[in-house]
Amino acid sequence: MEAHVLPNLPQEIVCKIIELVGEESFYNLGPFLRTGKRGYALAHEPSVLKKCDVSEMEDGFVTCQIRQGCQFREFHLKCVSAGNRKAIYFE
C-alpha cells in the first residue's frame, strides 16, 4: 500500500487547508492524521483545533466517545483548550 504524504507546500498553506477541511467536520481530519508526523502535528495546531467542528462528536450517540478514557477524549480536550467555541467540556 502506498504511503500517504503531504505535498511539500509551505506549512501555512497546508495548515490553512486542514483548517478549512476541519471546519466542515472533525472526521475530515482523519486523512491528515494518517499522513505522518507532519500531518498529525498540523491537524493539532491551535488554529485548526479552534475552528474544528466537533458538534458530531458531542451528539448523543457519540458523546460516550469523549468521556474519560474514550476514543476522542484527548482530541476534544485539545479543542476546548484551544478556545473552540463549539466544543463543550463534558466531565
C-alpha positions as CSV (number, residue, x, y, z in Angstrom):
1,M,0.0,0.0,0.0
2,E,1.3,3.4,-1.0
3,A,2.2,5.7,2.0
4,H,0.2,8.9,2.3
5,V,2.3,12.0,2.1
6,L,1.6,15.7,2.3
7,P,2.9,17.8,-0.6
8,N,5.9,20.0,0.0
9,L,3.8,23.1,0.4
10,P,4.6,25.8,3.0
11,Q,3.3,24.9,6.4
12,E,1.0,27.9,6.4
13,I,-0.8,26.8,3.3
14,V,-1.2,23.2,4.4
15,C,-2.4,24.4,7.8
16,K,-5.0,26.6,6.2
17,I,-6.2,23.7,4.1
18,I,-6.5,21.5,7.1
19,E,-8.3,24.3,9.0
20,L,-10.9,24.7,6.2
21,V,-11.5,20.9,6.0
22,G,-11.8,20.7,9.8
23,E,-14.4,23.5,9.8
24,E,-16.8,21.1,8.0
25,S,-16.3,18.2,10.4
26,F,-13.6,16.8,12.7
27,Y,-14.0,13.5,10.8
28,N,-12.3,15.1,7.8
29,L,-9.1,15.5,9.7
30,G,-8.5,11.7,9.7
31,P,-6.6,11.5,6.4
32,F,-4.2,14.2,7.6
33,L,-3.6,12.4,10.9
34,R,-2.5,9.4,8.9
35,T,0.0,11.2,6.7
36,G,2.7,11.0,9.3
37,K,4.2,13.3,11.9
38,R,3.8,16.5,9.9
39,G,0.1,15.9,9.2
40,Y,-0.6,14.9,12.7
41,A,1.2,18.0,14.1
42,L,-0.7,20.3,11.7
43,A,-4.0,18.8,12.5
44,H,-3.3,19.5,16.1
45,E,-2.3,23.2,15.6
46,P,-4.3,25.5,17.8
47,S,-5.7,27.4,14.8
48,V,-7.1,24.2,13.4
49,L,-8.5,23.0,16.8
50,K,-10.1,26.4,17.4
51,K,-12.2,26.2,14.3
52,C,-12.8,22.4,14.1
53,D,-16.5,21.4,14.0
54,V,-16.8,19.0,16.9
55,S,-20.6,19.0,17.0
56,E,-20.9,15.5,15.7
57,M,-18.6,14.4,18.4
58,E,-20.9,15.8,21.0
59,D,-24.1,14.5,19.6
60,G,-26.0,12.0,21.8
61,F,-24.8,8.9,20.0
62,V,-21.1,9.8,20.1
63,T,-20.9,11.6,23.5
64,C,-19.8,8.3,25.1
65,Q,-16.6,8.6,23.0
66,I,-15.5,11.8,24.7
67,R,-15.8,10.6,28.3
68,Q,-12.8,9.6,30.4
69,G,-10.7,7.0,28.6
70,C,-12.6,7.1,25.4
71,Q,-11.6,7.4,21.7
72,F,-12.0,11.1,21.1
73,R,-11.4,12.4,24.6
74,E,-7.9,13.8,24.1
75,F,-8.7,15.5,20.8
76,H,-11.9,17.0,22.3
77,L,-9.9,18.4,25.3
78,K,-7.3,19.9,22.9
79,C,-10.2,21.7,21.1
80,V,-11.5,23.0,24.4
81,S,-8.0,24.2,25.4
82,A,-7.6,25.9,22.0
83,G,-10.7,28.0,22.7
84,N,-13.0,26.2,20.3
85,R,-16.4,27.8,21.0
86,K,-18.2,24.8,19.5
87,A,-16.6,22.4,22.0
88,I,-18.4,21.7,25.2
89,Y,-16.5,20.3,28.1
90,F,-18.1,17.1,29.4
91,E,-17.0,15.6,32.7
